[in-house]
Amino acid sequence: MNKRWVIPDIHGCAKTLKTLIEKQIKPDKFDNIYFLGDYIDRGPNSKAVLDYLMQLEAQEFQLHFLKGNHEDYCIKAWDEDRAGKSFFGLKRKKKTQSIWEIHGGKETLESFDVKFAGDIPEKYIEWMRKMKYYIELDNFILVHAGFNFKIDDPLSDQEAMLWTREFSVIPEKIRNKKVVHGHVPVDLEFMNHVMQSKTYKFIDLDNGVYMENRPGYGNLIGYELNSGTQLIQTNIDF
């Protein structure tokens, strides 16, 4: 059976991502790699992350991309900036960009060597815009943040898929599949406990790759769905 790897929040850590894929996962072109979103922000080189993933895609590796809340921020900042008008030839930073910068957008703009969101080349924005909100597999359902199980159809709430931080899985509402997600960093001890337990209806793979000098955090995870294999790549970008 072809392998099915899942990689969570990368957050601009291009060297760490490349090392995880090329030195540990070592995929062939029949393997599938699912990315849970948040490719950009916080880390030092978001542009390099996007360039690397687009390069792998062009080489016809089987890659699948989910949208995270940080991509959503970036797209909205770009749209708002492009729609805005300058006053007497002077361009001002828009509200969405200012908020986005506080949450890591500043580092992303620096990686593109631009001051305004609208100056990010359009190809990157359109590539992110096409990303899915969830991916449904045989026994798993992949999403960036989680689902809103308070409504009849959790698969209809896209805002929750990007942003929710707390949810209790009701398996019957998602065809009795296990939720695999990122978004909220958890330490390795808890992550391993969840992976080894049969009682949990979810697996959170986000280990806070950008979190420096915090015990139990600061790694990028690769998780293989068929075997339950977990790969841990320490951050080498900082």
C-alpha positions, 0 to 999 in steps of 0.5 A: 500500500502506498504511504500516506503522510500528514504534515501539520503547521510549517510556519515558514520553517523551510529548512526544517520542512525540506529535511523532514521530507528529504531525509526522513520521509523520502517519498516516492511519487506514488506516496501521498503527502497531506498538508494541514495548512499554516505554511506561512508566518512566524518562521523566517522564510515563508516564501521558501516554504511555498516555493519548495512545495510548488516545486514538489508539486511541479515534479508531480509528487502526490501533494494535497493542501489544506488551507490554514487560518494564516493563509486565510489572513494573508489572502484577505490582506492581499485582497484588501490591499489590492482593492484599496486606493492610494491618497496623493500617491501615498499608500497606507497599510490596511487594517487586515494587514496590520492585524495579520502582521501581529500574528506572524505576517510581518515575517512573511512580508519580509521573506517576500521583501515587500511592505504591503500584502498586495505586493506579494506576487499573485501566483502565491495568493491564487495557489493558496486560494485554491486550497481545500478546507478538509479532506475525507479519506477512508478512516480519517478526515483531515482539517486544519483546526477542527470542526463545529460539532454543535451544528448538524453538518460540521462539514459546512462551517468553513470558519471553524475548520480554519479557526476553532480551538476546542471541539468534542468529536461526535463521530456519527456526524463525520461518518465515524472517522478520526479527525487529524488536525493541527492549529493548536500546539500540543507537546510530544507527550500528549501527542504520543498518548493520543496516537497510542490510545484507541479512545481518542477520536482525534489526533493533533499533530501540531507541535509548535515548530516555531516555539524555541526553547520550550520543552516538548515543543519546537518540532515538525511532525510527519505522521503516516496514516497506514502504519501510525509511524511518527517522524520528528524533525527538530527545527533547524531554521532558528 
